[in-house]
Amino acid sequence: MGWGYRKSIKIGPFRIDLSPRGVGHGFGNRRFHIARTPDGRKHVTVNLPGGFHVGRTIGRSSRYRHR
């Protein structure tokens, strides 16, 4: 198990995440959230009633692409 660090700054519906890998940002509310990770991927999350949630990552990190 590894350790990590992340600092989030929330300004209204916007959130900025600071981590050792870089800066990510997101927009949304409790039910729907869109975020961009520090490596460029997009992540969409929908929270449903009863504690269920669905998330999908769109795109890949450049370090995993084959050249």
The 8 nearest C-alpha neighbors of each residue, nearest first, counted from 0:
[[1, 2, 3, 4, 5, 19, 18, 20],
 [2, 0, 3, 4, 5, 19, 18, 20],
 [1, 3, 0, 4, 5, 19, 18, 20],
 [4, 2, 1, 5, 19, 18, 0, 20],
 [3, 5, 18, 6, 2, 19, 17, 20],
 [4, 6, 18, 17, 7, 16, 3, 19],
 [5, 7, 17, 16, 18, 8, 4, 15],
 [8, 6, 16, 15, 17, 9, 5, 14],
 [7, 9, 15, 14, 16, 10, 6, 17],
 [10, 8, 14, 13, 11, 7, 15, 12],
 [9, 11, 13, 14, 12, 8, 15, 26],
 [10, 12, 13, 9, 14, 26, 27, 28],
 [11, 13, 27, 26, 10, 28, 14, 9],
 [14, 12, 26, 10, 11, 25, 9, 27],
 [15, 13, 9, 25, 8, 24, 10, 26],
 [14, 16, 24, 8, 7, 23, 9, 25],
 [17, 15, 7, 23, 22, 6, 24, 8],
 [16, 18, 22, 6, 5, 21, 7, 15],
 [17, 19, 5, 20, 21, 4, 22, 16],
 [18, 20, 21, 17, 4, 5, 3, 22],
 [21, 19, 18, 37, 22, 38, 17, 23],
 [22, 20, 37, 18, 19, 17, 23, 38],
 [21, 23, 17, 37, 16, 18, 24, 15],
 [24, 22, 37, 36, 16, 35, 15, 17],
 [23, 25, 15, 35, 14, 34, 16, 22],
 [24, 26, 34, 14, 33, 13, 35, 15],
 [27, 25, 13, 33, 12, 32, 34, 14],
 [28, 26, 32, 12, 31, 33, 13, 25],
 [27, 29, 31, 30, 32, 12, 26, 13],
 [28, 30, 31, 46, 27, 32, 45, 47],
 [29, 31, 46, 45, 28, 47, 32, 27],
 [32, 30, 45, 28, 27, 44, 29, 46],
 [31, 33, 27, 44, 26, 43, 28, 34],
 [34, 32, 43, 26, 25, 42, 27, 44],
 [35, 33, 25, 42, 41, 24, 26, 36],
 [36, 34, 41, 24, 23, 40, 39, 25],
 [35, 37, 23, 40, 39, 38, 41, 34],
 [36, 38, 23, 21, 22, 39, 20, 35],
 [39, 37, 36, 60, 40, 61, 21, 20],
 [40, 38, 36, 37, 35, 60, 41, 59],
 [39, 41, 58, 36, 35, 59, 38, 57],
 [42, 40, 35, 57, 34, 56, 36, 58],
 [41, 43, 56, 34, 55, 33, 57, 35],
 [44, 42, 33, 55, 54, 32, 56, 34],
 [45, 43, 54, 32, 53, 31, 33, 46],
 [44, 46, 31, 53, 30, 52, 54, 47],
 [47, 45, 52, 30, 51, 31, 53, 44],
 [46, 48, 51, 52, 50, 49, 45, 30],
 [49, 47, 50, 51, 46, 52, 30, 45],
 [48, 50, 51, 47, 46, 52, 30, 53],
 [49, 51, 48, 47, 52, 46, 53, 30],
 [52, 50, 47, 49, 46, 48, 53, 45],
 [53, 51, 46, 47, 45, 50, 54, 44],
 [52, 54, 45, 44, 46, 55, 51, 47],
 [55, 53, 44, 43, 45, 52, 56, 42],
 [54, 56, 43, 42, 57, 44, 53, 41],
 [55, 57, 42, 41, 43, 58, 40, 54],
 [56, 58, 41, 42, 40, 55, 59, 43],
 [59, 57, 40, 41, 56, 60, 39, 42],
 [60, 58, 40, 61, 57, 63, 64, 39],
 [59, 61, 62, 63, 38, 40, 39, 58],
 [60, 62, 64, 63, 59, 38, 39, 65],
 [61, 63, 60, 64, 65, 59, 38, 66],
 [64, 62, 61, 60, 65, 59, 66, 38],
 [65, 63, 61, 62, 66, 60, 59, 58],
 [64, 66, 63, 62, 61, 60, 59, 58],
 [65, 64, 63, 61, 62, 60, 59, 58]]
